[in-house]
């Protein structure tokens, strides 16, 4: 049974209605990914927010950091699991499968990261992401110390918090607008 056939439950502008820089951005997505992620199409409703979203995503997920791209994607999945964000579980679960070359890891993280055999560093990252998402008021020095104990620097902890915060925000936008993931994500790296 296919998922619902909409990008989101608010109007989504056609690509031809967007400014030229955004049309170019979408074309680059097509060249690199083979499709334009629905999250970008949805943000097209508010072009300045699309530009800001794109800049922030690219900085957090692709920019210079002591966190690997795989670690950042794993964090995105765990945050999205806590928030039950269908869009991000599908999209970032696919990214974990691709980056790890392990379809089982992607599925475990989507369902329950605690069943996965993870390195102590990965476990600490994901435990922190889970706690900061589910009970942020309970995060304390001991939680940060555990991150330092597995080799994270001050900058890495800041980057981790920024990724966690970004996906909490993104999950809420996706859930609030009933945003669907592109169907292409379901088959990636399987």
Secondary structure, DSSP 8 states (H G I E B T S, - for coil): ----S-S-SS----GGGS-HHHHHHHHHHHHHHSS--HHHHHHGGGHHHHHHHHHHHHHHHHSS-SS-HHHHHHHHHHHHHHHT-HHHHHHHHHHHHHHHT-HHHHHHHHHHGGGS---HHHHHHHHHHHHHHH-GGG--HHHHHHHHHTT--HHHHHHHHHHHHHHHHHHHHHHHTT----THHHHTT-
